[in-house]
Amino acid sequence: MLFLISSAPDTKEFKSAYKIAQQMNAEVCLLQNAVYASRNLLDSRFYIMKDELQMRGIKEEEVSGKLIDYSQLVDMMAKSDKVAGLF
């Protein structure tokens, strides 16, 4: 299962989505304001949208996780049995 999370890390939506993803051992892709969490999470299992980092002025060396682009995200979504958008 693939979770797409876009909420800022200081919101209840992000915290709930992150907790559910961990419980389900799901893959997680951080989008939009959720990419800010990649600076504080010590979990390299996350996928992070590279364009979203650049738009927010976050340097690649500041984050943990795997950087991907939109074509890679589309491939992941196509290969995943389920995709959940948690905004």
C-alpha positions in Angstrom: 0.0 0.0 0.0 1.2 3.5 -0.8 0.1 6.5 1.3 0.4 10.0 -0.2 0.7 12.6 2.6 0.5 16.4 1.9 -0.3 18.0 5.2 2.3 20.0 7.2 4.0 17.9 9.9 2.6 20.0 12.7 -1.0 19.2 11.8 -3.2 16.5 13.3 -3.8 15.2 9.7 -0.1 14.5 9.2 0.3 12.9 12.6 -2.7 10.7 12.0 -1.6 9.7 8.5 1.9 9.0 9.7 0.7 6.8 12.5 -1.6 4.8 10.3 1.1 4.3 7.7 3.5 3.0 10.4 0.8 0.6 11.7 0.2 -0.7 8.2 3.9 -0.8 7.3 2.9 1.1 4.2 5.2 3.0 1.8 4.8 6.8 2.2 5.4 9.6 -0.3 5.6 13.1 1.2 4.0 15.8 -1.0 3.5 19.5 -0.7 4.0 20.8 2.9 4.6 17.3 4.2 8.1 17.4 2.8 9.0 19.6 5.8 8.8 16.4 7.9 11.6 14.8 5.9 14.1 17.0 7.8 13.0 15.6 11.2 12.0 12.0 10.5 14.8 9.6 11.0 13.1 7.1 8.6 14.7 6.5 5.3 11.7 4.5 4.0 10.0 7.6 2.9 9.8 8.9 -0.6 10.0 12.6 -1.0 9.1 14.7 -4.0 12.2 16.4 -5.2 10.3 19.3 -6.9 8.4 20.0 -3.7 11.7 20.3 -1.7 13.1 22.7 -4.3 10.0 24.9 -4.2 10.3 25.2 -0.5 14.1 25.9 -0.4 15.0 22.7 1.3 18.3 21.2 0.3 18.6 17.5 -0.5 21.3 16.9 2.1 18.9 18.2 4.8 16.5 15.3 4.4 16.3 11.5 5.0 14.4 9.4 2.6 14.5 8.7 -1.1 14.0 11.6 -3.5 11.7 10.9 -6.5 10.2 12.9 -9.3 6.6 12.8 -10.6 7.2 10.1 -13.2 8.6 7.8 -10.5 5.5 8.6 -8.3 3.2 7.6 -11.2 5.1 4.3 -11.6 4.8 3.6 -7.9 1.1 4.3 -7.9 0.6 2.0 -10.9 2.5 -0.8 -9.3 0.9 -0.5 -5.8 -2.1 -2.6 -5.0 -3.8 0.3 -3.2 -3.1 4.1 -3.0 -4.5 6.3 -0.3 -4.3 10.1 -0.4 -4.2 11.5 3.2 -4.3 15.2 3.0 
